[in-house]
Amino acid sequence: MEHLDSWKDLLNPEFYIKLGGFWLVLFIVFAETGLFIGFFLPGDSLLFVSGIYSHEIINRTFGIFQNDFIETSILALCISLAAIVGNETGYYFGYRAGDSLYKKEDSFWFKKKYLYQAHDFFEKHGSLAVIMARFLPIIRTFIPIVAGIVKIDKKKFLRDNIIGGILWSFILIYAGHYLDKFFLTQFGINLKAHLEYIILAIVLVTTLPVLLKLFFGKRNKK
């Protein structure tokens, strides 16, 4: 049984996989958007590493399916469902709280203009905003809440949420699983032995667009 050795473990997806396996992975995926407090939890790296451990995760939970593709697909499907339900929960919270926020007076922490700007953002980018947000850490936590606050059409949000959830889950789960097999068979490299470097690379790749946007956004305002 895994136990918490340091706070660094909270950022290590392998820790969660070994601690709680299938059900804990699903809860983390849900919490990242459904509880809107999980923005610090591993997202992309958790899915990628879960793909590497897909056989162990599914075998420990449901037994052996004797089919590599089926095991990986079951894991990806279940994670996509958790991601979709999480987004819908975040959207529902934002939708219910939206009216009170529009009536709220401006303060140091709250500016009503940001709600209108968020609405304009969704109007401009539409489906792409919800779908691509899945691949952006932190942003994916708050996008469904803002979508609910600005009253984006429920059916359109659900459609884009399903598309984004499926793409995010299947791409990263399959990437982790089949890249691990490829490197092991072709080069004799076991990715499980190099997870620290893989996680660091994923974090850099996924956060770089956000950092560039913030950097150039500030420069353009000057």
Residue pairs with C-beta under 8 A, 6 or more apart in sequence:
1 19
2 15
2 18
2 19
4 10
4 15
9 15
10 40
10 41
11 40
11 42
12 42
12 199
13 42
13 45
13 46
13 48
13 49
13 50
13 199
14 49
14 53
14 195
16 24
16 25
16 28
16 42
16 46
17 24
17 25
17 46
17 49
17 50
17 53
17 57
20 27
21 57
21 60
21 61
22 57
22 58
22 60
22 61
22 75
22 78
23 61
25 46
25 50
25 57
25 79
26 78
26 79
26 82
27 82
28 38
28 41
28 42
28 46
29 43
29 46
29 47
29 79
29 82
29 83
29 86
30 82
30 83
30 85
30 86
30 89
31 37
31 38
31 41
31 86
32 38
32 39
32 41
32 43
32 86
32 140
32 141
33 83
33 86
33 87
33 89
33 90
33 140
33 141
33 143
33 144
34 85
34 86
34 87
34 88
34 89
34 90
35 86
35 89
36 90
36 93
36 141
36 142
36 145
38 141
39 137
39 138
39 141
39 142
42 199
43 137
43 140
44 135
44 137
44 172
44 202
44 203
44 206
45 198
45 199
45 202
45 203
47 79
47 168
47 169
47 172
47 173
47 176
48 172
48 173
48 175
48 176
48 198
48 202
49 176
49 195
49 198
49 199
50 57
50 75
50 79
50 173
50 176
51 72
51 75
51 76
51 172
51 173
51 174
51 175
51 176
51 177
51 178
51 180
52 176
52 177
52 180
52 191
52 192
52 195
53 192
54 71
54 72
54 75
54 173
54 176
54 177
55 68
55 71
57 75
58 65
58 71
58 74
58 75
59 71
62 74
65 71
65 74
68 177
72 173
72 174
72 177
72 178
73 170
75 173
76 169
76 170
76 173
76 174
77 169
79 169
79 173
80 165
80 166
80 168
80 169
80 170
81 165
83 134
83 164
83 165
83 168
83 169
84 161
84 162
84 165
84 166
86 144
87 130
87 144
87 161
87 164
87 165
88 144
88 158
88 161
89 144
90 141
90 144
90 145
90 148
91 144
91 145
91 147
91 148
91 152
91 154
91 157
91 161
92 148
93 145
93 148
94 144
94 145
94 146
94 147
94 148
94 149
95 148
95 149
95 151
95 154
96 148
97 148
97 149
98 115
98 148
98 149
98 150
98 151
101 110
101 112
101 115
101 149
102 112
102 115
104 110
104 112
106 112
115 146
115 149
115 150
116 150
118 146
118 149
118 150
119 150
119 151
121 129
122 129
122 130
122 146
122 147
122 150
122 152
126 156
127 156
127 159
127 160
127 163
129 143
130 143
130 144
130 147
130 152
130 157
130 160
130 161
130 164
131 160
131 163
131 164
131 167
132 164
133 139
133 140
133 143
133 164
134 140
134 164
134 165
134 167
134 168
135 168
135 206
136 206
136 209
136 210
137 203
137 206
137 207
137 210
138 210
139 210
144 157
144 161
147 157
148 157
176 191
179 191
180 190
180 191
180 192
183 189
183 190
183 191
184 190
184 191
191 198
